[in-house]
């Protein structure tokens, strides 16, 4: 039988389609170097042969076969060679696809296989990302600190990943229990044991993950505020309750009682807000009793060879006891050692009996030794738990010692205070005698004070009555004051409204004043144009006189010559009158413009004078003055228009000019009054 065939047989014995639990000896043979024909990861330092055999198994077609593969692979990851994880990472995607495929099957082993494959992938990814963690999760506190590299961010992220890891373990735990009918003794049936067997590996993982999570959370609470870690505490509390319930339910199953000792979690979760609670934490220890060597695991020896060897060994011992025969007949005992044949037969039978008794005693001794070893291992586990408990009690004793020491110091202080109090008591007694003497004197004064107190009470009643009257008067005054304040508020509001109206009227007057200034500028321009027109008329008159002189020189002497002096005198008189009239009109217009300009400037000066600005007046008065000024301005504008539109310029000019001057004077008077 070749090595390849032996390896295939070993895998098929461990992973088959029968709904029974995987035998421990088959799984152990896969892990260890037991014989040349048995597959062992430690023997080949890897899992290449394991995967080459598993890839030929129909894992996607048989759920029980896939379930037992997950169990063997889980144990292989935990207890196999360190290269098993590296050799298995290349099959991670195949495990994910198989998990999704079995997830569509909601009955039987479908969901179990899907969740178990997801757990195995999570386990592989966690240990690949965190190579400091061994796959069996057994490490010391120092190694745990080194895994986080003393960085609080690494510890924070590591705690989250361990929460996810433990969540997958708990999901498989709960799914297996949900698939079993706990009302019957399922743990003693082959089908029930097939589903419960992988939970031994899950319990081993959960105990370590819970312990490391508690220690990491205490470390995080010593570095970060409690509010930041509220989510971590909530998630830990949920997983703590699930794990405690699952450990309790597992410890009551008959199947686990002979295979594993499951620890129990404390009644209440650790208080991470109290740093000293870390000393009260006891790491859960899972104990797997040592298994007696199975006859199946021992190599089978040829019975014929064993009988020959036994016979040879017996002959050698016989010769040592009775001596060897040098005669040709090996069965001739008559002449050996002077003993008869019957005596030798009896001695042989006696020796056979002793040998049988020794063999029985040896077997009993072996069985007793095995039982003793199991008991001693159990005792070691108990002693380890007891040692942890003793350490916990020692810590409590130290805390109590510190507390008692503090109480002793407090008692010493109290004794010193008592001595001081006794000394003070003596002083107090001495003072008490002096106080008694004072008391007699004070008693006399007390009677006087009582009398004075009665007088004061009567006076107090009178004063109280006066105060009541004064308070009533004060209330009346306050009411009147409030009414006056309300009246003042109303008056202030009215004054504010009036001042606002006056401001609006003042703004209107300013705009009208600006318009008046523009009109004044227009009048000045008109005056200048009138002056220019007068100059042109003078030029025309001069030219007409020259023409007249020329004509008069050209007319012959006669009656017309006699009339020419009179005509010339009359014309000169008319011309002089016209010139005089034009000059008077021009001077009157200029005087009117100057007077109007002076009045406007005086009105502006009065408006800008601080003495007039501080004065107040009614809005109606200001409006009446404004209307009067506006009417005067309109009349002046109309008169000026008539003056300009008069074609003759002689008959209407004096009247228009006089009217315009009067209007300008009146407007100036109104502005001054305003």
Rosetta blueprint (number, residue, H / E / L):
1 X L
2 X L
3 X H
4 X H
5 X H
6 X H
7 X H
8 X H
9 X H
10 X H
11 X H
12 X H
13 X H
14 X H
15 X L
16 X L
17 X L
18 X L
19 X L
20 X L
21 X L
22 X L
23 X L
24 X H
25 X H
26 X H
27 X H
28 X H
29 X H
30 X H
31 X H
32 X L
33 X L
34 X L
35 X L
36 X L
37 X L
38 X L
39 X L
40 X L
41 X H
42 X H
43 X H
44 X H
45 X L
46 X L
47 X L
48 X H
49 X H
50 X H
51 X H
52 X H
53 X H
54 X H
55 X L
56 X L
57 X L
58 X L
59 X L
60 X L
61 X L
62 X L
63 X H
64 X H
65 X H
66 X H
67 X H
68 X H
69 X H
70 X H
71 X H
72 X H
73 X H
74 X H
75 X H
76 X H
77 X H
78 X H
79 X H
80 X L
81 X L
82 X L
83 X H
84 X H
85 X H
86 X H
87 X H
88 X H
89 X H
90 X H
91 X H
92 X H
93 X H
94 X H
95 X H
96 X H
97 X H
98 X H
99 X H
100 X H
101 X H
102 X H
103 X H
104 X L
105 X L
106 X L
107 X L
108 X L
109 X L
110 X H
111 X H
112 X H
113 X H
114 X H
115 X H
116 X H
117 X H
118 X H
119 X H
120 X H
121 X H
122 X H
123 X H
124 X H
125 X H
126 X H
127 X H
128 X H
129 X H
130 X L
131 X L
132 X L
133 X L
134 X L
135 X L
136 X L
137 X L
138 X L
139 X L
140 X L
141 X H
142 X H
143 X H
144 X H
145 X H
146 X H
147 X H
148 X L
149 X L
150 X L
151 X L
152 X H
153 X H
154 X H
155 X H
156 X H
157 X H
158 X H
159 X H
160 X H
161 X H
162 X H
163 X H
164 X H
165 X H
166 X H
167 X H
168 X H
169 X H
170 X H
171 X H
172 X H
173 X H
174 X H
175 X H
176 X H
177 X H
178 X H
179 X L
180 X L
181 X L
182 X L
183 X L
184 X L
185 X L
186 X H
187 X H
188 X H
189 X L
190 X H
191 X H
192 X H
193 X H
194 X H
195 X H
196 X H
197 X L
198 X L
199 X H
200 X H
201 X H
202 X H
203 X H
204 X H
205 X H
206 X H
207 X H
208 X H
209 X H
210 X H
211 X H
212 X H
213 X H
214 X H
215 X H
216 X H
217 X H
218 X H
219 X H
220 X H
221 X H
222 X L
223 X L
224 X L
225 X L
226 X L
227 X L
228 X L
229 X L
230 X H
231 X H
232 X H
233 X H
234 X H
235 X H
236 X H
237 X H
238 X H
239 X H
240 X H
241 X H
242 X H
243 X H
244 X H
245 X H
246 X H
247 X H
248 X H
249 X H
250 X H
251 X H
252 X L
253 X L
254 X H
255 X H
256 X H
257 X H
258 X L
259 X L
260 X L
261 X E
262 X L
263 X L
264 X L
265 X L
266 X L
267 X L
268 X L
269 X L
270 X L
271 X L
272 X L
273 X L
274 X L
275 X H
276 X H
277 X H
278 X H
279 X H
280 X H
281 X L
282 X L
283 X L
284 X L
285 X L
286 X L
287 X E
288 X L
289 X L
290 X L
291 X L
292 X L
293 X L
294 X L
295 X H
296 X H
297 X H
298 X L
299 X L
300 X L
301 X L
302 X L
303 X H
304 X H
305 X H
306 X H
307 X H
308 X H
309 X H
310 X H
311 X H
312 X H
313 X H
314 X H
315 X H
316 X H
317 X H
318 X H
319 X H
320 X H
321 X H
322 X H
323 X L
324 X L
325 X L
326 X L
327 X L
328 X L
329 X L
330 X L
331 X L
332 X L
333 X L
334 X L
335 X L
336 X L
337 X L
338 X L
339 X L
340 X L
341 X H
342 X H
343 X H
344 X H
345 X H
346 X H
347 X H
348 X H
349 X H
350 X H
351 X H
352 X H
353 X H
354 X H
355 X H
356 X H
357 X H
358 X H
359 X H
360 X H
361 X H
362 X H
363 X H
364 X H
365 X H
366 X H
367 X H
368 X H
369 X H
370 X H
371 X H
372 X H
373 X H
374 X H
375 X H
376 X H
377 X H
378 X H
379 X H
380 X H
381 X H
382 X H
383 X H
384 X H
385 X H
386 X H
387 X H
388 X H
389 X H
390 X H
391 X H
392 X H
393 X H
394 X H
395 X H
396 X H
397 X H
398 X H
399 X H
400 X H
401 X H
402 X H
403 X H
404 X H
405 X H
406 X H
407 X H
408 X H
409 X H
410 X H
411 X H
412 X H
413 X H
414 X H
415 X H
416 X H
417 X H
418 X H
419 X H
420 X H
421 X H
422 X H
423 X H
424 X H
425 X H
426 X H
427 X H
428 X H
429 X H
430 X H
431 X H
432 X H
433 X H
434 X H
435 X H
436 X H
437 X H
438 X H
439 X H
440 X H
441 X H
442 X H
443 X H
444 X H
445 X H
446 X H
447 X H
448 X H
449 X H
450 X H
451 X H
452 X H
453 X H
454 X H
455 X H
456 X H
457 X H
458 X H
459 X H
460 X H
461 X H
462 X H
463 X H
464 X H
465 X H
466 X H
467 X H
468 X H
469 X H
470 X H
471 X H
472 X H
473 X H
474 X H
475 X H
476 X H
477 X H
478 X H
479 X H
480 X H
481 X H
482 X H
483 X H
484 X H
485 X H
486 X H
487 X H
488 X H
489 X H
490 X H
491 X H
492 X H
493 X H
494 X H
495 X H
496 X H
497 X H
498 X H
499 X H
500 X H
501 X H
502 X H
503 X H
504 X H
505 X H
506 X H
507 X H
508 X H
509 X H
510 X H
511 X H
512 X H
513 X H
514 X H
515 X H
516 X H
517 X H
518 X H
519 X H
520 X H
521 X H
522 X H
523 X H
524 X H
525 X H
526 X H
527 X H
528 X H
529 X H
530 X H
531 X H
532 X H
533 X H
534 X H
535 X H
536 X H
537 X H
538 X H
539 X H
540 X H
541 X H
542 X H
543 X H
544 X H
545 X H
546 X H
547 X H
548 X H
549 X H
550 X H
551 X H
552 X H
553 X H
554 X H
555 X L
556 X L
557 X L
558 X L
559 X H
560 X H
561 X H
562 X H
563 X H
564 X H
565 X H
566 X H
567 X H
568 X H
569 X H
570 X H
571 X H
572 X H
573 X H
574 X H
575 X H
576 X H
577 X H
578 X H
579 X H
580 X H
581 X H
582 X H
583 X H
584 X H
585 X H
586 X H
587 X H
588 X H
589 X H
590 X H
591 X H
592 X H
593 X H
594 X H
595 X H
596 X H
597 X H
598 X H
599 X H
600 X H
601 X H
602 X H
603 X H
604 X H
605 X H
606 X H
607 X H
608 X H
609 X L
610 X H
611 X H
612 X H
613 X H
614 X L
615 X L
616 X L
617 X L
618 X L
619 X H
620 X H
621 X H
622 X H
623 X H
624 X H
625 X H
626 X H
627 X H
628 X H
629 X H
630 X H
631 X H
632 X H
633 X H
634 X H
635 X H
636 X H
637 X H
638 X H
639 X H
640 X H
641 X H
642 X H
643 X H
644 X H
645 X H
646 X L
647 X L
648 X L
649 X L
650 X L
651 X H
652 X H
653 X H
654 X H
655 X H
656 X H
657 X H
658 X H
659 X H
660 X H
661 X H
662 X H
663 X H
664 X H
665 X H
666 X H
667 X H
668 X H
669 X H
670 X H
671 X H
672 X H
673 X H
674 X L
